[in-house]
Amino acid sequence: MSIAPISFAGALGGVTKAAGAGAAGGVGAGSDSGASFGSILAQGLQSLQNAQTKQDTLAVQAATGDLTNVHDYTVAAAEAKLATSLTVALRDKAVGAFNEIMRMQA
């Protein structure tokens, strides 16, 4: 079984521009994806939902004794936790940015 690396780009559904040399993660100004912000956000949330569903399925298998490789559940749980943490951090940044904009004078 091959384990795919977890990255910011994967959690946001394919945003591929990196900020810095070799770093996974930013959205560059020259992004060629052609996708709207809303569709990228929806893909990221769908990715989070998929990770949580996989974790839940493996947890049920572990509880019933049907899981043959315990490390599969451990990896799925870590992926779901990381994706959730990333989503919460992005939400917090978005709310902070919104509040900052609301404090600006016209």
N, CA, C and O atoms as CSV, one atom per row, in Angstrom:
chain,resi,resn,atom,element,x,y,z
A,1,MET,N,N,0.842,-1.178,0.000
A,1,MET,CA,C,0.000,0.000,0.000
A,1,MET,C,C,0.885,1.238,0.000
A,1,MET,O,O,1.807,1.347,0.808
A,2,SER,N,N,0.613,2.142,-0.881
A,2,SER,CA,C,1.376,3.376,-0.985
A,2,SER,C,C,0.646,4.495,-0.264
A,2,SER,O,O,-0.568,4.646,-0.405
A,3,ILE,N,N,1.372,5.262,0.494
A,3,ILE,CA,C,0.774,6.367,1.238
A,3,ILE,C,C,1.132,7.664,0.534
A,3,ILE,O,O,2.307,7.985,0.361
A,4,ALA,N,N,0.108,8.407,0.128
A,4,ALA,CA,C,0.325,9.690,-0.547
A,4,ALA,C,C,0.730,10.735,0.476
A,4,ALA,O,O,0.178,10.754,1.576
A,5,PRO,N,N,1.674,11.600,0.150
A,5,PRO,CA,C,2.070,12.647,1.091
A,5,PRO,C,C,0.938,13.644,1.296
A,5,PRO,O,O,0.195,13.965,0.370
A,6,ILE,N,N,0.826,14.118,2.510
A,6,ILE,CA,C,-0.185,15.115,2.842
A,6,ILE,C,C,0.427,16.482,2.597
A,6,ILE,O,O,1.529,16.769,3.063
A,7,SER,N,N,-0.283,17.318,1.871
A,7,SER,CA,C,0.219,18.653,1.610
A,7,SER,C,C,-0.921,19.643,1.607
A,7,SER,O,O,-2.085,19.270,1.464
A,8,PHE,N,N,-0.585,20.876,1.763
A,8,PHE,CA,C,-1.552,21.952,1.701
A,8,PHE,C,C,-2.261,21.929,0.366
A,8,PHE,O,O,-3.468,22.160,0.294
A,9,ALA,N,N,-1.519,21.653,-0.693
A,9,ALA,CA,C,-2.107,21.624,-2.035
A,9,ALA,C,C,-3.141,20.514,-2.134
A,9,ALA,O,O,-4.204,20.714,-2.722
A,10,GLY,N,N,-2.850,19.350,-1.571
A,10,GLY,CA,C,-3.804,18.251,-1.619
A,10,GLY,C,C,-5.048,18.521,-0.797
A,10,GLY,O,O,-6.146,18.107,-1.170
A,11,ALA,N,N,-4.886,19.203,0.303
A,11,ALA,CA,C,-6.027,19.501,1.148
A,11,ALA,C,C,-6.955,20.516,0.520
A,11,ALA,O,O,-8.144,20.554,0.838
A,12,LEU,N,N,-6.426,21.338,-0.368
A,12,LEU,CA,C,-7.272,22.322,-1.028
A,12,LEU,C,C,-7.686,21.881,-2.421
A,12,LEU,O,O,-8.131,22.701,-3.224
A,13,GLY,N,N,-7.548,20.636,-2.707
A,13,GLY,CA,C,-8.071,20.109,-3.946
A,13,GLY,C,C,-7.298,20.483,-5.186
A,13,GLY,O,O,-7.909,20.733,-6.225
A,14,GLY,N,N,-5.995,20.531,-5.127
A,14,GLY,CA,C,-5.218,20.685,-6.331
A,14,GLY,C,C,-4.640,22.059,-6.586
A,14,GLY,O,O,-4.215,22.325,-7.711
A,15,VAL,N,N,-4.599,22.931,-5.625
A,15,VAL,CA,C,-3.918,24.209,-5.815
A,15,VAL,C,C,-2.435,23.884,-5.857
A,15,VAL,O,O,-1.887,23.350,-4.893
A,16,THR,N,N,-1.777,24.204,-6.975
A,16,THR,CA,C,-0.429,23.678,-7.166
A,16,THR,C,C,0.682,24.698,-7.064
A,16,THR,O,O,1.842,24.294,-6.992
A,17,LYS,N,N,0.417,25.972,-7.052
A,17,LYS,CA,C,1.496,26.953,-6.950
A,17,LYS,C,C,2.069,26.943,-5.542
A,17,LYS,O,O,1.328,26.954,-4.559
A,18,ALA,N,N,3.382,26.922,-5.453
A,18,ALA,CA,C,4.041,26.876,-4.154
A,18,ALA,C,C,4.630,28.239,-3.821
A,18,ALA,O,O,5.064,28.983,-4.701
A,19,ALA,N,N,4.634,28.541,-2.542
A,19,ALA,CA,C,5.239,29.776,-2.060
A,19,ALA,C,C,6.616,29.433,-1.530
A,19,ALA,O,O,6.730,28.933,-0.411
A,20,GLY,N,N,7.635,29.678,-2.277
A,20,GLY,CA,C,8.986,29.368,-1.835
A,20,GLY,C,C,9.521,28.159,-2.587
A,20,GLY,O,O,8.791,27.478,-3.307
A,21,ALA,N,N,10.786,27.915,-2.407
A,21,ALA,CA,C,11.437,26.834,-3.144
A,21,ALA,C,C,11.057,25.491,-2.561
A,21,ALA,O,O,11.454,25.153,-1.446
A,22,GLY,N,N,10.286,24.726,-3.315
A,22,GLY,CA,C,9.940,23.378,-2.909
A,22,GLY,C,C,8.898,23.278,-1.822
A,22,GLY,O,O,8.565,22.168,-1.406
A,23,ALA,N,N,8.374,24.373,-1.348
A,23,ALA,CA,C,7.386,24.308,-0.275
A,23,ALA,C,C,6.013,24.076,-0.866
A,23,ALA,O,O,5.637,24.704,-1.856
A,24,ALA,N,N,5.269,23.173,-0.257
A,24,ALA,CA,C,3.886,22.978,-0.698
A,24,ALA,C,C,3.050,24.000,0.020
A,24,ALA,O,O,3.140,24.113,1.242
A,25,GLY,N,N,2.265,24.724,-0.671
A,25,GLY,CA,C,1.371,25.608,-0.023
A,25,GLY,C,C,1.040,26.908,-0.556
A,25,GLY,O,O,-0.076,27.112,-0.077
A,26,GLY,N,N,1.298,27.755,-1.154
A,26,GLY,CA,C,0.617,29.025,-1.373
A,26,GLY,C,C,-0.118,29.035,-2.670
A,26,GLY,O,O,0.058,28.157,-3.514
A,27,VAL,N,N,-0.924,30.009,-2.822
A,27,VAL,CA,C,-1.625,30.209,-4.077
A,27,VAL,C,C,-0.937,31.367,-4.763
A,27,VAL,O,O,-1.022,32.502,-4.292
A,28,GLY,N,N,-0.265,31.109,-5.855
A,28,GLY,CA,C,0.492,32.139,-6.550
A,28,GLY,C,C,-0.404,33.029,-7.380
A,28,GLY,O,O,-1.519,32.640,-7.728
A,29,ALA,N,N,0.066,34.209,-7.698
A,29,ALA,CA,C,-0.697,35.148,-8.502
A,29,ALA,C,C,-0.858,34.637,-9.916
A,29,ALA,O,O,-1.818,35.013,-10.590
A,30,GLY,N,N,0.035,33.802,-10.388
A,30,GLY,CA,C,-0.024,33.308,-11.752
A,30,GLY,C,C,-0.631,31.920,-11.847
A,30,GLY,O,O,-0.243,31.143,-12.719
A,31,SER,N,N,-1.546,31.596,-10.997
A,31,SER,CA,C,-2.153,30.280,-10.997
A,31,SER,C,C,-2.866,30.013,-12.320
A,31,SER,O,O,-3.666,30.829,-12.776
A,32,ASP,N,N,-2.570,28.865,-12.935
A,32,ASP,CA,C,-3.147,28.508,-14.214
A,32,ASP,C,C,-4.311,27.540,-14.067
A,32,ASP,O,O,-4.753,26.968,-15.063
A,33,SER,N,N,-4.810,27.342,-12.880
A,33,SER,CA,C,-5.835,26.330,-12.679
A,33,SER,C,C,-7.158,26.713,-13.320
A,33,SER,O,O,-7.908,25.823,-13.720
A,34,GLY,N,N,-7.475,27.984,-13.435
A,34,GLY,CA,C,-8.716,28.415,-14.048
A,34,GLY,C,C,-9.928,28.150,-13.187
A,34,GLY,O,O,-11.048,28.441,-13.607
A,35,ALA,N,N,-9.746,27.613,-12.009
A,35,ALA,CA,C,-10.861,27.322,-11.116
A,35,ALA,C,C,-11.162,28.543,-10.258
A,35,ALA,O,O,-10.265,29.302,-9.891
A,36,SER,N,N,-12.417,28.711,-9.951
A,36,SER,CA,C,-12.794,29.833,-9.101
A,36,SER,C,C,-12.471,29.511,-7.646
A,36,SER,O,O,-12.277,28.354,-7.275
A,37,PHE,N,N,-12.421,30.558,-6.839
A,37,PHE,CA,C,-12.139,30.379,-5.418
A,37,PHE,C,C,-13.184,29.468,-4.787
A,37,PHE,O,O,-12.857,28.610,-3.967
A,38,GLY,N,N,-14.437,29.657,-5.171
A,38,GLY,CA,C,-15.517,28.847,-4.607
A,38,GLY,C,C,-15.362,27.371,-4.917
A,38,GLY,O,O,-15.600,26.523,-4.058
A,39,SER,N,N,-14.960,27.061,-6.149
A,39,SER,CA,C,-14.799,25.652,-6.504
A,39,SER,C,C,-13.592,25.041,-5.794
A,39,SER,O,O,-13.628,23.876,-5.399
A,40,ILE,N,N,-12.536,25.815,-5.633
A,40,ILE,CA,C,-11.364,25.317,-4.899
A,40,ILE,C,C,-11.719,25.081,-3.433
A,40,ILE,O,O,-11.301,24.087,-2.840
A,41,LEU,N,N,-12.484,25.989,-2.858
A,41,LEU,CA,C,-12.925,25.830,-1.473
A,41,LEU,C,C,-13.811,24.597,-1.331
A,41,LEU,O,O,-13.666,23.829,-0.380
A,42,ALA,N,N,-14.723,24.412,-2.271
A,42,ALA,CA,C,-15.605,23.242,-2.232
A,42,ALA,C,C,-14.809,21.946,-2.347
A,42,ALA,O,O,-15.109,20.969,-1.662
A,43,GLN,N,N,-13.792,21.936,-3.216
A,43,GLN,CA,C,-12.953,20.747,-3.355
A,43,GLN,C,C,-12.187,20.468,-2.068
A,43,GLN,O,O,-12.029,19.313,-1.673
A,44,GLY,N,N,-11.714,21.517,-1.421
A,44,GLY,CA,C,-10.997,21.342,-0.162
A,44,GLY,C,C,-11.888,20.774,0.928
A,44,GLY,O,O,-11.476,19.894,1.684
A,45,LEU,N,N,-13.106,21.279,1.002
A,45,LEU,CA,C,-14.044,20.762,2.003
A,45,LEU,C,C,-14.452,19.329,1.687
A,45,LEU,O,O,-14.643,18.521,2.596
A,46,GLN,N,N,-14.587,19.010,0.398
A,46,GLN,CA,C,-14.902,17.633,0.016
A,46,GLN,C,C,-13.747,16.711,0.389
A,46,GLN,O,O,-13.977,15.586,0.832
A,47,SER,N,N,-12.520,17.169,0.218
A,47,SER,CA,C,-11.350,16.395,0.605
A,47,SER,C,C,-11.347,16.123,2.112
A,47,SER,O,O,-11.031,15.019,2.555
A,48,LEU,N,N,-11.704,17.144,2.888
A,48,LEU,CA,C,-11.806,16.973,4.343
A,48,LEU,C,C,-12.872,15.949,4.679
A,48,LEU,O,O,-12.649,15.074,5.515
A,49,GLN,N,N,-14.027,16.047,4.040
A,49,GLN,CA,C,-15.115,15.095,4.291
A,49,GLN,C,C,-14.695,13.677,3.940
A,49,GLN,O,O,-14.998,12.739,4.677
A,50,ASN,N,N,-13.997,13.513,2.820
A,50,ASN,CA,C,-13.528,12.187,2.415
A,50,ASN,C,C,-12.553,11.607,3.432
A,50,ASN,O,O,-12.624,10.420,3.752
A,51,ALA,N,N,-11.646,12.429,3.939
A,51,ALA,CA,C,-10.672,11.961,4.933
A,51,ALA,C,C,-11.375,11.533,6.221
A,51,ALA,O,O,-11.009,10.526,6.827
A,52,GLN,N,N,-12.383,12.300,6.635
A,52,GLN,CA,C,-13.109,11.949,7.850
A,52,GLN,C,C,-13.955,10.694,7.665
A,52,GLN,O,O,-14.081,9.882,8.581
A,53,THR,N,N,-14.533,10.540,6.475
A,53,THR,CA,C,-15.322,9.338,6.186
A,53,THR,C,C,-14.434,8.099,6.185
A,53,THR,O,O,-14.812,7.057,6.721
A,54,LYS,N,N,-13.247,8.215,5.579
A,54,LYS,CA,C,-12.310,7.091,5.562
A,54,LYS,C,C,-11.900,6.721,6.983
A,54,LYS,O,O,-11.834,5.541,7.328
A,55,GLN,N,N,-11.626,7.731,7.806
A,55,GLN,CA,C,-11.250,7.470,9.191
A,55,GLN,C,C,-12.387,6.776,9.933
A,55,GLN,O,O,-12.152,5.819,10.671
A,56,ASP,N,N,-13.601,7.246,9.745
A,56,ASP,CA,C,-14.748,6.640,10.422
A,56,ASP,C,C,-14.961,5.190,9.993
A,56,ASP,O,O,-15.248,4.327,10.823
A,57,THR,N,N,-14.819,4.928,8.704
A,57,THR,CA,C,-14.992,3.574,8.190
A,57,THR,C,C,-13.947,2.633,8.785
A,57,THR,O,O,-14.267,1.523,9.211
A,58,LEU,N,N,-12.701,3.086,8.808
A,58,LEU,CA,C,-11.633,2.250,9.370
A,58,LEU,C,C,-11.784,2.092,10.879
A,58,LEU,O,O,-11.416,1.053,11.426
A,59,ALA,N,N,-12.317,3.100,11.556
A,59,ALA,CA,C,-12.541,2.989,12.999
A,59,ALA,C,C,-13.593,1.924,13.304
A,59,ALA,O,O,-13.451,1.159,14.258
A,60,VAL,N,N,-14.637,1.881,12.498
A,60,VAL,CA,C,-15.665,0.853,12.675
A,60,VAL,C,C,-15.075,-0.520,12.411
A,60,VAL,O,O,-15.358,-1.468,13.144
A,61,GLN,N,N,-14.257,-0.640,11.370
A,61,GLN,CA,C,-13.612,-1.919,11.079
A,61,GLN,C,C,-12.690,-2.339,12.213
A,61,GLN,O,O,-12.616,-3.521,12.549
A,62,ALA,N,N,-11.989,-1.383,12.801
A,62,ALA,CA,C,-11.093,-1.700,13.922
A,62,ALA,C,C,-11.892,-2.151,15.140
A,62,ALA,O,O,-11.490,-3.073,15.849
A,63,ALA,N,N,-13.017,-1.502,15.373
A,63,ALA,CA,C,-13.833,-1.845,16.540
A,63,ALA,C,C,-14.489,-3.213,16.395
A,63,ALA,O,O,-14.694,-3.910,17.390
A,64,THR,N,N,-14.817,-3.601,15.178
A,64,THR,CA,C,-15.465,-4.899,14.958
A,64,THR,C,C,-14.473,-6.031,14.712
A,64,THR,O,O,-14.865,-7.195,14.629
A,65,GLY,N,N,-13.201,-5.697,14.597
A,65,GLY,CA,C,-12.173,-6.709,14.387
A,65,GLY,C,C,-11.960,-7.079,12.930
A,65,GLY,O,O,-11.268,-8.051,12.629
A,66,ASP,N,N,-12.547,-6.312,12.025
A,66,ASP,CA,C,-12.408,-6.598,10.595
A,66,ASP,C,C,-11.190,-5.931,9.972
A,66,ASP,O,O,-10.866,-6.215,8.819
A,67,LEU,N,N,-10.525,-5.076,10.681
A,67,LEU,CA,C,-9.374,-4.342,10.136
A,67,LEU,C,C,-8.132,-5.213,10.237
A,67,LEU,O,O,-7.763,-5.660,11.323
A,68,THR,N,N,-7.490,-5.451,9.098
A,68,THR,CA,C,-6.309,-6.323,9.099
A,68,THR,C,C,-5.024,-5.543,9.376
A,68,THR,O,O,-4.099,-6.080,9.986
A,69,ASN,N,N,-4.953,-4.285,8.938
A,69,ASN,CA,C,-3.758,-3.475,9.159
A,69,ASN,C,C,-4.114,-2.264,10.014
A,69,ASN,O,O,-4.760,-1.330,9.541
A,70,VAL,N,N,-3.698,-2.286,11.248
A,70,VAL,CA,C,-4.015,-1.211,12.174
A,70,VAL,C,C,-3.366,0.097,11.736
A,70,VAL,O,O,-3.893,1.176,12.011
A,71,HIS,N,N,-2.234,0.008,11.062
A,71,HIS,CA,C,-1.561,1.232,10.633
A,71,HIS,C,C,-2.394,2.004,9.613
A,71,HIS,O,O,-2.240,3.219,9.489
A,72,ASP,N,N,-3.285,1.310,8.869
A,72,ASP,CA,C,-4.173,2.018,7.936
A,72,ASP,C,C,-5.069,2.990,8.688
A,72,ASP,O,O,-5.267,4.125,8.253
A,73,TYR,N,N,-5.612,2.543,9.819
A,73,TYR,CA,C,-6.458,3.412,10.625
A,73,TYR,C,C,-5.643,4.556,11.226
A,73,TYR,O,O,-6.106,5.695,11.268
A,74,THR,N,N,-4.443,4.256,11.685
A,74,THR,CA,C,-3.602,5.285,12.289
A,74,THR,C,C,-3.269,6.377,11.279
A,74,THR,O,O,-3.314,7.563,11.607
A,75,VAL,N,N,-2.939,5.984,10.065
A,75,VAL,CA,C,-2.626,6.953,9.010
A,75,VAL,C,C,-3.863,7.757,8.648
A,75,VAL,O,O,-3.783,8.975,8.488
A,76,ALA,N,N,-5.012,7.089,8.514
A,76,ALA,CA,C,-6.252,7.787,8.172
A,76,ALA,C,C,-6.643,8.776,9.258
A,76,ALA,O,O,-7.110,9.875,8.958
A,77,ALA,N,N,-6.459,8.401,10.504
A,77,ALA,CA,C,-6.782,9.302,11.614
A,77,ALA,C,C,-5.858,10.523,11.612
A,77,ALA,O,O,-6.305,11.642,11.860
A,78,ALA,N,N,-4.577,10.305,11.332
A,78,ALA,CA,C,-3.636,11.427,11.284
A,78,ALA,C,C,-3.964,12.362,10.115
A,78,ALA,O,O,-3.899,13.583,10.255
A,79,GLU,N,N,-4.316,11.784,8.965
A,79,GLU,CA,C,-4.686,12.610,7.807
A,79,GLU,C,C,-5.934,13.446,8.106
A,79,GLU,O,O,-5.980,14.635,7.790
A,80,ALA,N,N,-6.934,12.826,8.711
A,80,ALA,CA,C,-8.170,13.539,9.032
A,80,ALA,C,C,-7.909,14.644,10.050
A,80,ALA,O,O,-8.465,15.737,9.942
A,81,LYS,N,N,-7.065,14.361,11.037
A,81,LYS,CA,C,-6.748,15.368,12.046
A,81,LYS,C,C,-6.011,16.544,11.424
A,81,LYS,O,O,-6.307,17.697,11.738
A,82,LEU,N,N,-5.057,16.265,10.548
A,82,LEU,CA,C,-4.297,17.321,9.890
A,82,LEU,C,C,-5.189,18.158,8.969
A,82,LEU,O,O,-5.090,19.385,8.950
A,83,ALA,N,N,-6.050,17.496,8.215
A,83,ALA,CA,C,-6.962,18.212,7.322
A,83,ALA,C,C,-7.923,19.088,8.114
A,83,ALA,O,O,-8.225,20.209,7.707
A,84,THR,N,N,-8.402,18.579,9.243
A,84,THR,CA,C,-9.302,19.368,10.092
A,84,THR,C,C,-8.568,20.565,10.676
A,84,THR,O,O,-9.113,21.669,10.707
A,85,SER,N,N,-7.342,20.363,11.137
A,85,SER,CA,C,-6.554,21.466,11.695
A,85,SER,C,C,-6.294,22.541,10.647
A,85,SER,O,O,-6.372,23.733,10.945
A,86,LEU,N,N,-5.986,22.126,9.427
A,86,LEU,CA,C,-5.755,23.067,8.339
A,86,LEU,C,C,-7.016,23.857,8.029
A,86,LEU,O,O,-6.959,25.072,7.841
A,87,THR,N,N,-8.143,23.181,7.976
A,87,THR,CA,C,-9.409,23.849,7.686
A,87,THR,C,C,-9.764,24.854,8.774
A,87,THR,O,O,-10.225,25.955,8.473
A,88,VAL,N,N,-9.554,24.490,10.025
A,88,VAL,CA,C,-9.841,25.403,11.125
A,88,VAL,C,C,-8.912,26.613,11.081
A,88,VAL,O,O,-9.345,27.740,11.323
A,89,ALA,N,N,-7.641,26.383,10.774
A,89,ALA,CA,C,-6.698,27.502,10.680
A,89,ALA,C,C,-7.080,28.451,9.544
A,89,ALA,O,O,-7.011,29.670,9.702
A,90,LEU,N,N,-7.479,27.896,8.404
A,90,LEU,CA,C,-7.912,28.740,7.287
A,90,LEU,C,C,-9.166,29.520,7.641
A,90,LEU,O,O,-9.286,30.697,7.301
A,91,ARG,N,N,-10.095,28.875,8.318
A,91,ARG,CA,C,-11.310,29.568,8.753
A,91,ARG,C,C,-10.974,30.714,9.698
A,91,ARG,O,O,-11.508,31.814,9.562
A,92,ASP,N,N,-10.097,30.456,10.644
A,92,ASP,CA,C,-9.710,31.498,11.603
A,92,ASP,C,C,-9.052,32.680,10.894
A,92,ASP,O,O,-9.321,33.834,11.229
A,93,LYS,N,N,-8.191,32.396,9.915
A,93,LYS,CA,C,-7.548,33.472,9.154
A,93,LYS,C,C,-8.580,34.262,8.354
A,93,LYS,O,O,-8.503,35.488,8.280
A,94,ALA,N,N,-9.538,33.571,7.760
A,94,ALA,CA,C,-10.572,34.248,6.974
A,94,ALA,C,C,-11.443,35.134,7.859
A,94,ALA,O,O,-11.778,36.257,7.482
A,95,VAL,N,N,-11.803,34.638,9.017
A,95,VAL,CA,C,-12.603,35.440,9.947
A,95,VAL,C,C,-11.802,36.641,10.432
A,95,VAL,O,O,-12.340,37.743,10.537
A,96,GLY,N,N,-10.532,36.440,10.725
A,96,GLY,CA,C,-9.678,37.551,11.138
A,96,GLY,C,C,-9.551,38.603,10.055
A,96,GLY,O,O,-9.600,39.799,10.343
A,97,ALA,N,N,-9.388,38.173,8.809
A,97,ALA,CA,C,-9.298,39.112,7.683
A,97,ALA,C,C,-10.612,39.862,7.510
A,97,ALA,O,O,-10.606,41.069,7.268
A,98,PHE,N,N,-11.724,39.173,7.629
A,98,PHE,CA,C,-13.030,39.816,7.520
A,98,PHE,C,C,-13.206,40.871,8.610
A,98,PHE,O,O,-13.657,41.983,8.337
A,99,ASN,N,N,-12.852,40.520,9.834
A,99,ASN,CA,C,-12.972,41.480,10.941
A,99,ASN,C,C,-12.071,42.694,10.721
A,99,ASN,O,O,-12.456,43.821,11.034
A,100,GLU,N,N,-10.885,42.465,10.188
A,100,GLU,CA,C,-9.971,43.576,9.895
A,100,GLU,C,C,-10.562,44.493,8.829
A,100,GLU,O,O,-10.471,45.715,8.948
A,101,ILE,N,N,-11.158,43.926,7.800
A,101,ILE,CA,C,-11.789,44.735,6.758
A,101,ILE,C,C,-12.954,45.532,7.335
A,101,ILE,O,O,-13.160,46.687,6.961
A,102,MET,N,N,-13.708,44.933,8.231
A,102,MET,CA,C,-14.856,45.626,8.829
A,102,MET,C,C,-14.411,46.799,9.715
A,102,MET,O,O,-15.157,47.761,9.896
A,103,ARG,N,N,-13.194,46.712,10.264
A,103,ARG,CA,C,-12.678,47.814,11.106
A,103,ARG,C,C,-12.138,48.982,10.293
A,103,ARG,O,O,-11.923,50.066,10.835
A,104,MET,N,N,-11.917,48.774,9.004
A,104,MET,CA,C,-11.395,49.855,8.160
A,104,MET,C,C,-12.449,50.942,7.987
A,104,MET,O,O,-13.648,50.670,7.931
A,105,GLN,N,N,-11.969,52.180,7.904
A,105,GLN,CA,C,-12.867,53.290,7.659
A,105,GLN,C,C,-13.043,53.470,6.155
A,105,GLN,O,O,-12.125,53.237,5.369
A,106,ALA,N,N,-14.231,53.885,5.785
A,106,ALA,CA,C,-14.506,54.078,4.344
A,106,ALA,C,C,-13.898,55.327,3.818
A,106,ALA,O,O,-14.037,55.631,2.633
